[in-house]
Amino acid sequence: MKSKGQEISLDELDKQILRLLQENAKQTYGEIGAKLNVAHSTVYDRIQKMEHSGVITKYEALVDAEKIGIPLITAQMTITADPKETENIAVKMARFGQVLEVATSFSEELVITVKVVAKDQAELHSFVARSVAPLPGVLRIRTAIVTRKYKEERFNISPEKNLSRQKE
Amino acid sequence: MREEAFYFFTSIGNYTGQSAASLEEFLQKIKDVDIKSLEFHLFREDFEKWVAQTLGDSKLAEEISYLRVQKVAGNALRDRLYFIVSRRLKELKPASTR
């Protein structure tokens, strides 16, 4: 792993370790080392460097809410706001616990996109009506409730050959 | 932040950008807001709740509830709601200026 200013370049072994961790972060250094034919101490060193440099941001457990009796609905909100208030609104949205993602994006106009979860439609509407619509600068809100997910993944580091295969 | 205001939605989570913080403002918005919004809130009893709980006007809330029971919709809803609210405002104005 090399660092040029803020940009960090990973070698092939770093990328392979990351890919294995993204598949299963509970693997031991020894297990990863065995798969890549390197010593577990090498794996340990590489992971330590990637953690300290911020390449690996965190490890987390993905919970199936329905299995523990918490059925959740997911919705995608698009907030159109006064351009002077867009930043403030985005920051405030990010503070809500039920909000999973917040981003600003621009197509014909600048909007804030928000991914939010709620127990049911009543709770979703109450959140939008009581906590979002009253924020200063909010001009309009469109909310689409997710009915089915066809793919949901985070960025995965893949070997270049896999990427080129996907393009075909 | 106008937490006590009424916020007009057309469906779950879809905010029109229109709000009213008083009965006078509410009357003005009735004229302009998307008819779908009036139908959405009438069906959910939102108008009645806001008028009774926030404005403290149970008489007006009861009158609005009749519109829901009678399933008034479309422009008839806009017209009748406007009539009921404007009549109530006229009733209240002389009392408040005494």
Contacts between the chains, C-beta under 8 A, distances in Angstrom:
chain1	res1	chain2	res2	distance
A	75	B	13	6.2
A	77	B	13	6.6
A	80	B	17	7.9
A	121	B	12	5.1
A	124	B	12	6.3
A	124	B	13	5.8
A	125	B	9	7.3
A	125	B	12	4.7
A	125	B	13	5.8
A	128	B	9	7.7
A	128	B	12	8.0
A	128	B	13	4.5
A	128	B	15	6.6
A	129	B	7	5.4
A	129	B	9	6.7
A	129	B	15	7.6
A	130	B	3	7.4
A	132	B	15	7.6
A	133	B	7	4.3
A	133	B	9	7.9
A	133	B	15	4.7
A	133	B	19	7.1
A	134	B	1	4.5
A	134	B	2	5.7
A	134	B	3	5.5
A	134	B	5	7.0
A	134	B	7	7.0
A	134	B	19	7.9
A	135	B	1	6.5
A	136	B	1	6.3
A	138	B	15	7.2
A	138	B	17	7.6
A	139	B	17	4.9
A	140	B	15	6.2
A	140	B	16	6.9
A	140	B	17	4.5
A	141	B	13	6.6
A	141	B	14	6.5
A	141	B	15	3.8
A	142	B	13	7.8
A	142	B	14	5.7
A	143	B	12	6.6
A	143	B	13	2.7
A	143	B	14	5.6
A	145	B	12	7.0
A	145	B	13	7.5
